Amino acid sequence: MKRHFWKLALILVGLAVLAYIAWPKYELFQCRSRQSEAKAWLKHLYEAEKYYFAHHQEYASIEMLLKEGLVKSREIHYIYETQSHDSKHFVIIAKNNNDIWSIDQTGEIKSIHNACIL
């Protein structure tokens, strides 16, 4: 009976060590997955801004894009907000805790603060 107990204990310790080693990689995977969502939404918002600009000769706030039906939602894991917009420029920010990304009228996605860097 004692022999089975020690085998089971050894297996559990081994699994605990493997979980301890794998957990940071799992958290990094989750973080990068959320960032992929933010980048995809920023690209979607960029396309919506370009469409709006083609019809109105100015860029819009996210609220206006929602009102026009060009965007269905603005929050999933990130909060999306228009930092600035006028007839020539726009900047949209995606925030999630301390992970911040932006896109502007050039379509370039920039990392303001990358929470996935270890």
Steps between C-alpha positions, in 0.01 A plus 500: 500500500783741586666424170189615306478813711856602413449430130188715501676774698792496256263526202316793661825681576612446141173642367526799734853574376386477137206733571733745675731502197218525244291773669703804382485375139124456532458855632718633216285309250185656648652848493605470136158361411332807648746722314406330174139593574600863562700518178214350298250746651733793440526396133120474486466847650759631253294365209183654649678837533616483137144419386359788707766736366417406140139606555542801734854632432583483871579235757253404771498401864424140592162618626420631153618174341267314738213736414561458126502120542857462374605339828280266705680503835801669649587288799603139525823455695618852421341841522517686169483876493573782260784709636471764229335553163457781251492542124857376454594274793364246743646289780316206654627341821440146628552460878502193722646560845857599416495374138446791259496499118418773247424547132491821300400613151808331350371158613809429707433316826738608777564361845490777759544255786536126437390295802617171344870582515649307788 
